[in-house]
Amino acid sequence: MKSIELDYSKPCAAEPEKGHNRWHPDIPPVVEVAPGEELVMQTRHALDGQVWPGCTADVLNNLDLGLIHPLTGPVYVQGAEPGDMLEVNVLNIEPASWGFTTIIPGFGFLRDVFLEPHIVHWDIRDGYAESADLPGVRVPGAPFMGTIGVAPSREMRREIELREAELLSRGGAVLGPEPQGAVPATEPLASEGLRTIPPREHGGNMDIKQLTAGTRLLLPVFTEGALFSAGDAHFAQGDSECCGTAVEMDCTLHVNFRVLKGEATRRNLRFPTFEADDYFATPEMAAPRRFIACTGMCITDAGVNESENATLAARNALLTMIQLLQERGWTREQAYSICSVAVDLKLSQVVDVPNFVVSAFLPLDIFVD
């Protein structure tokens, strides 16, 4: 067994030999492992120490977004080559004892509605997260890595940079390469490295809550050794992570790897896939026994019908759920935070044009006396 241990009193930039916060194929590996060999990796939370136990929401007004997300790695996996699939076996995720959920101005699905900072501090113990900021809410844990992936090739890095710049020119929401806050800080890595905010073909910030212990994640390999990295651990999350954060935490990740030779090329697999042989969470949370659900369709508040607009349908479902939670006594910010950590947005149907239906499911067993 090999390990990567962090000094949690320091930010990622103070230990650049153990991690990074940009994607680039020329970042040197921290450790080399053989297929089947267990690796233990400590990881930092997504905001890299910029929030801490007991801090107030005021600190969110001065966040350096260039520090997101600190990742542990890269890890060189022996035998992995471009065209292979890297099977990442998630063996265990040990949670920290503290976590947080934040509403950051300018960030999140409803960033045009929620303009003020807000923070929830969570106590994590015995498989649950509870908070004095959300009294009566008890969220069962299903830890997973929000950001997990391999390095892009040099050619892919350049293709991604160009296509995202073109999207930015069309008004898309894009965070391009930015050297400020970059780890590594050396050039040209700092100026060329891709930001970790979006997921891409090589994985990254996918925020898939089903990637819990026992899951096998298959990633297309684009560089020699694959150069695997992970971070941004979540104790619990709803499908959508709508406010921009889940129950964020530090963690200790246990993984091993298998190299599937030529499988990405042979099967023309362009994007990550994953599989599991058992429930990804306790059955009552994976398929809640008691729930309430709100639907949304592609119809604006002004009554304008937009054909096949899943984003608008999801927005309407989520806003209705927030309204229902407010009717139960929660503030708007508390309701949004509850949605982010526990509400699942699901595409109920995408064929009955013009109106897609998105349903927002809230498991009621998270509420305790």
N, C-alpha and C positions, 0 to 999 in steps of 0.2 A: 504494500500500500504506500502511495505517495501522497503528499499533502502540500497545500499552499495556505499558509497561516498569515493573517493580517494583524496589524496593530491598529485597533479600532479607535485609538486616540488620535490617529493621523488620517488626513484625507488621502484619496487615491494619488494625488500629485506628489505626496511625500514618500510613496512607495511605488514609483513607476516601474520598478523591476518585477512587480507582482500583478500589475493591472493596467487598464487603459480605459478611455472613454470615447474613443473614436474607432471606426473600423478601417483597417488598412492592412494589406497583405505583408508589409515589410516590418511590422511590429515583431520583435524577436520573441520566441516562446519562453515561457517561465519554466516549464517542465516538459519532459518527454515521457510518454507512457506507452506501454504495449497494449494491444487489444486484450480485453479481459481483465486488465489490471485495475484495481479500485483506486480512485483518486478522490481525496477529500479536499474541498475548496471552501474556504471562508469567503463570504461576499459582503459588500457594503450595501446599505439601502440606496434607493434611487437618487436621493438628493445629496449624497456624499457628505453627510454630517452637517448640512446647512439647517436642519431642524433637529431637535434633541428633546429628551423627556422634560416636560414642564415648560417648554418655550411657548410664547404666545403667537397668535396669527400674524402679528406685525412683521415678523421676520420674513414672511412670504412676499412682502412688498419689495424686498431687496435680494431676491434669489439670483444667483448667477446660473442661468440655464445652460451655460457652456460647460458646467461640471456634470451634467446628466448624461448618461448613467455610468457610474464607475463599475467596470467589469473586471472580474478576476480571470487571468489568463494573459496571452493565449497558451493553449495546451497543444503540443505537437503529438499527434497520434501516429505511431509507427505504421507504415504501410499504406496510409491514406494518400490517394492521388486524385487529381481532377478526373471527373467522370464516375467516381465511386459514390456510394452512399455511406455516410457515417451514422451508425446506429448508436444513439446516446441512451444508455439505460439509466434512468433516474432511480437510484437505489434508496435514497433517503434524503429528506430535507429537515434539518434540525432548526426550529424557529428560535428567534431571540425572545426575550421576555417583554419587550416593548415594541410597539408599532405605532403608525400614524396614518391618518387620511387627511389630505389637504384639498382645499379649493384654492387654486392659484389664479389670480386675475389674468385673463387673456389665454387661459389654457382650459381644456376640457370640451366635451361635446356641446354643452350649453354655455359656452364662454360669453355669448352675447347677452345672457340673462343674469348670470352670477358674476358680478363685478367686484365683489369684496372678498378679501382673504378669509379663510376659515380653516381651523384645524381641529381634529379629533385625536386625542392620545388614547392608545389602547394598552391595556394590561393583558399579556398573553400568558396563560397558564392552563395546564390540564386539558389541552386541546380546544380551548375557547378563547375568544377575544372579547373583553368587556371594557367599557369606558364610562367614566364619570361624566363625560361630555354627551353621552347618549344613554342615560339611565334607563334600564329595562330592556336593553338590547344585548343579546349574547350570541355571538357569531361563531359557529363551529369552524374549526380550522381545516383547510385543505391546501397545505403549502405547495407552492410551485414557483418556478423561476419566471419572472416576467420577461426577462431578456436572456436569450440563449441562442447561440449560433456559431457559425464558423466564419472565417475571413473570406471576403470576396477576392477574386483574382485582380491583378492590375488592370486587365481589360475590363472586367466587370465594374470595378470602382470608377473608371473613367466613364463607362456607359451610364452608370447610375447618376453620376454628377451631371452629365449632359442632359439626361431626360428629366431630372428634377429641376434643373435650371430652365428648361423649356416649359415645364409645368408652372414654375414660378412666374414666367412671363405671361402665362394665361390667367394669372390671378390665383393659382393654387396655394395652399398652405404648405410651405416648404421651409425647412431650416437647412440651409446649405453649409458647406464646410466653413469652419470658423476657428482660427487658431487660439483665440482667447479662451483660456480654461482647458485647452486640449492636453491630454495625456496619451502618448508622449508629447512633450513640448518642443522636441527637436524638429527641425525642418528637413525635408519637406513634409514629414508625417503630420505635423500640426495643421498645416494649411490644406493638405490633401485629404486627410481622414474624413470619412463620412460620419455624420452625426448619428447618434444611436436612437433618436426619437422614433423614426418609422421602422417597421419591419420590412424586410426585402427577401429576395430569393434565398439568401444564405441564412435566413432566420432572423435573429435580432429581437427587437421589442415587440414580440407577438402577443403577449399578455393573454395566453390561452390557459384558462384555469384548469383545464383537464390534464395538464402536463404535471401531474402529481407523482409521488413515488409509485413505482410499478409501471410507469409509462415508458414506452420505447419511442423516442423521437428520431426520425430519419431525415438527415440533412444532406442535400447535394454537396459534394466536395468540389471546391474551386481552386485550391492551392495544395501544394505538397504538405502533408502532415495535418491537413484540415484547419489547424489553428483555431481550436474550440475555445470559447469564452462564455461566461455566464455571470449574471448579477440581477439586481432589481427584484429581490425575492418578495413574494406576497404571501401573507398568512391566509387570506381569504379574499375573494373578489366575485362580483357579479359579472355575468357575460355582458360586456361592453365597457366596464370600468369607466362609467360615464363622466364622473367629475374629474377624471385624469389621474386619480390615484386609487389604489385598493387599500388593504391593510398592509402598508409597506413596512419592511423590516430588514435587519441584517439576518444572515443565516449561515449554516454550514451545509454544503451540498455534497452528497456522495454519489459518484457516477462511475460507470465504466463504459467501454466502447467496443463496438464490433465494426469492422470494415467490410462492406459488401462491394466486392470488386466489380467495377464497370456498371453497377446497377442504375445509376442516374442516367448514364448515356443509353444503356440498353432499353430502359423503360421510358425514356424521355420524361423523367421526373424533374420539373423545373422548380418546384416549390417544396417546402417541408411537408412531411406527412407524419402521423403518429398513431400508435396503437396501444391497447392495453388488454389484459386478460381478466380484469376484475373492475369493480366500481372505482371510479377515480376519486370519489368521495363517499361518505356514508350514504346509503341508499336514500334516506329521508331528505338529504340535501341534494343529491344528484337528481332525484325526482321527488320533489316535496310532497309529503302527504297532505299538508294543509297549505293552501296558498290563496292569494288574490291576484288577479291579472287584469291589466288594462290594455286595450287595443289602441292602435293608431293607424290612420290611413293617410294617403297622400292628398290631403285637403287642407289648405291654409286657413288661418283664422278668418280671413276675409271671404272664405267660401270658394276660392279658386282651386280647381282640380288640376293637379300636376300628375301626369301619367307616369306610372312605374317608378316613383321616387321613394326608394326605401329609406333614405335619410330623413325625409319629411315624416314618413310614417313612424320611424323610430323616435323622432323628436316628439311627436304628438303622444305616443304611448308613454314616454318618459315624463312629460309634463303633466299628464293626467295622474300618473302614479305619485308624483311629488305633491299634487293637489290633494290626493287622498290621504297621504301621510300628514300633510298640514292639518287636514280636518280632524286627525287623531291627536293633534296637539304638538306636533313637531314644528320647529321653525323651518323655513324654506331651505336654509343651509344644512340643517340636520337631515332633512328629508333627502336632499341631493346626495349627501354622504352615505346614507343608508342604501340608496339605490346603487351607488358605486360599489359597495362591498357585498351586496346581497341580492340585488335584482338582476334577473336574467332577461335580456332582450332576445327574442326569437323571431325569425322570419316565419310567420304562420303560413303565408302563401304568396307566391310571386307570379301567378298565372291568370288571375281574374282581373285582367286589365279593365280600366286604368288603375285600379286601386290595389297596391300591395297592402298586406296587413302585417304589422309588427305587434307582437304581444310582449308586455312587460310583466314578468312573474315575480312576485314577492313571497318567499316562504314565511309563513306566519309563526313557525316555531322558533324564530330568532327573538321573539318578544317573550320576556319572562316577567313574572310578578316581582 
